[in-house]
Amino acid sequence: MNRFRELRLANGYRSQQELADVLYVNQTAVSQWERGSTLPNMQMLLKLSELYGVTTDYLLGQDKQTSSGVQIPVLGSIPAGIPLEAVEDIVDWEDIPDKMTRGGKQYFALRVTGDSMYPKYLSGDTVIVQKQPVCESGDDCVVYVNGFDATLKTVRLHSDGSLTTEPINPTYAPRTYTPEEIKTLPVSIAGVVVELRRKVKK
């Protein structure tokens, strides 16, 4: 038995139409979810879990415990210019404690590819990233450069306003961008890595 109706009411949405307006879907879809005749797609399940502050398992009635976390998508790539909630390259899901999201903090996860950040990060690792447009010098960040997919690099900030994206693997060269290049290319921070998760095969 799913919990769509009880969670809607518990979160102050008195009517199905009220929730539908928030999610930009029609009322019929909400009604079908609550009757159990259809289920939301994974992107909508994520939106609902974030809205209610519960896991998708709890939302679907598969977890009898009260929620203590939220699920975030693990993205295989993050194309520049596309809002994170619209990225469809979801390769997995990760649970994070709900206390991490207090104060409106937002997170996403990224699947590491390549070896430019070896040995700290291995290809196939998952990094939990706090979504934010600024960082401190020395932070490992997800960075957009030249409008391409986001890349994982250590960011060094300099007093003259320039920025260096620095791989850990010495076979790759760091790249420094002037303040003008940061504006014109552009170079921007998508988020800062706060946790590394690695699955070890048994």
C-alpha positions in Angstrom: 0.0 0.0 0.0 1.4 3.4 -1.0 1.4 6.5 1.2 0.6 9.1 -1.4 -2.7 10.2 0.2 -1.6 10.2 3.8 1.6 12.2 3.0 -0.3 14.7 0.9 -2.7 15.4 3.8 0.0 15.3 6.4 1.9 18.0 4.5 -1.1 20.3 4.3 -2.2 19.7 0.7 -6.0 19.5 1.3 -6.9 18.6 -2.2 -5.4 16.6 -5.0 -5.6 19.7 -7.2 -3.5 21.7 -4.8 -0.7 19.1 -5.0 -1.1 18.8 -8.7 -0.5 22.6 -9.1 2.7 22.4 -7.1 4.0 19.5 -9.2 2.7 20.8 -12.5 0.7 17.7 -13.3 -3.0 17.2 -13.7 -5.3 16.2 -10.9 -6.1 12.9 -12.6 -2.4 11.8 -12.2 -2.5 12.5 -8.4 -5.7 10.6 -8.1 -4.3 7.6 -10.0 -1.2 7.6 -7.7 -3.4 7.6 -4.6 -5.6 4.8 -5.9 -2.6 2.8 -6.9 -3.6 2.4 -10.5 -0.4 4.1 -11.7 2.9 5.2 -10.1 4.9 8.3 -10.7 8.0 8.1 -12.8 11.3 8.1 -11.0 11.8 11.9 -11.5 8.4 12.6 -10.0 9.1 10.1 -7.1 12.2 12.2 -6.4 10.2 15.4 -6.4 7.6 13.9 -4.1 10.2 12.5 -1.7 12.0 15.9 -1.5 8.6 17.7 -1.0 7.6 15.4 1.9 11.1 14.8 3.3 10.8 11.0 3.1 12.5 8.3 1.1 11.0 6.9 -2.1 10.8 3.5 -0.4 8.7 5.0 2.4 6.5 6.8 -0.2 5.8 3.5 -1.9 5.0 1.8 1.4 8.1 -0.4 1.3 9.6 0.9 4.4 7.7 0.8 7.7 10.1 3.0 9.6 9.6 6.7 9.7 11.9 8.5 7.3 15.3 9.7 8.4 16.6 10.5 5.0 16.0 11.6 1.5 17.1 10.1 -1.8 19.1 12.1 -4.4 19.8 11.0 -8.0 23.3 9.8 -9.0 23.9 11.5 -12.4 26.2 10.1 -15.0 26.7 13.5 -16.6 25.5 17.0 -16.0 25.2 19.0 -19.3 25.7 22.7 -18.9 22.7 25.0 -19.0 20.2 22.3 -17.9 18.7 22.6 -14.4 19.7 19.7 -12.2 16.1 18.6 -11.7 15.7 18.3 -15.5 18.8 16.1 -16.0 17.6 12.6 -17.2 21.0 10.8 -17.0 20.1 9.2 -13.7 22.2 6.0 -13.1 21.4 5.3 -9.5 20.1 6.7 -6.3 21.7 7.5 -2.9 20.3 8.1 0.5 21.4 11.1 2.6 20.3 12.1 6.1 17.5 14.6 6.1 19.5 16.8 8.5 21.9 17.5 5.6 19.1 19.4 3.8 18.2 21.7 6.7 18.4 25.4 5.9 17.4 24.7 2.3 20.7 23.0 1.3 20.4 21.0 -1.9 22.5 18.0 -3.1 23.1 15.8 -6.0 25.4 12.9 -6.7 27.8 12.3 -9.6 29.3 9.1 -10.9 33.0 9.6 -11.3 34.5 8.7 -14.7 38.1 8.7 -15.9 41.3 8.8 -13.8 42.1 12.5 -13.7 41.4 12.5 -9.9 43.1 9.2 -9.2 44.0 8.0 -6.5 41.6 9.9 -4.4 38.6 9.2 -6.6 38.3 6.1 -8.8 36.3 5.7 -11.9 32.9 4.3 -10.7 33.0 6.1 -7.4 30.0 8.3 -6.3 30.5 11.7 -4.9 27.8 13.6 -2.9 27.8 17.2 -3.9 26.3 20.2 -2.2 24.8 22.4 -4.9 26.4 25.9 -4.6 28.0 28.5 -7.0 31.0 29.3 -4.8 33.7 27.4 -3.0 36.8 27.7 -0.9 40.3 27.3 -2.4 41.3 23.7 -2.2 37.7 22.3 -2.4 37.0 19.4 -4.7 34.2 20.8 -7.0 32.0 19.9 -9.9 32.9 22.6 -12.4 31.5 23.7 -15.7 34.2 24.8 -18.3 33.4 26.0 -21.8 29.8 25.0 -21.5 30.6 21.3 -21.5 29.5 18.6 -19.1 30.5 19.2 -15.5 33.9 17.8 -14.5 35.3 16.9 -11.1 38.5 18.9 -10.1 40.2 20.5 -7.2 39.7 24.3 -7.4 42.4 26.8 -6.4 41.4 30.4 -6.0 44.0 33.2 -6.5 44.2 36.7 -5.1 44.0 38.2 -8.6 40.6 36.6 -9.2 41.9 33.8 -11.4 41.0 30.2 -10.8 42.8 26.9 -11.4 41.1 23.5 -12.0 43.6 21.0 -10.7 43.6 17.2 -11.3 45.1 15.0 -8.7 46.7 12.6 -11.2 50.0 14.1 -12.3 49.7 12.9 -15.8 47.0 15.5 -16.3 47.9 19.2 -16.4 46.1 21.9 -14.3 44.4 24.7 -16.1 44.3 28.3 -14.9 41.6 30.7 -16.0 41.9 34.5 -15.9 39.0 36.6 -14.5 38.1 37.5 -18.1 38.1 33.8 -19.1 35.9 32.9 -16.1 33.3 35.4 -17.4 33.5 34.7 -21.1 34.1 30.9 -21.4 32.4 30.8 -18.8 33.8 28.8 -15.8 31.4 28.2 -13.0 31.0 26.0 -9.9 28.1 23.6 -9.8 28.8 22.3 -6.3 31.3 21.2 -3.7 32.0 17.5 -2.9 31.1 16.7 0.7 31.2 12.9 0.7 32.8 10.1 -1.3 31.0 6.7 -1.6 32.7 3.7 -2.9 31.2 0.3 -3.5 33.6 -2.6 -3.1 32.8 -5.8 -5.0 32.7 -8.9 -2.8 
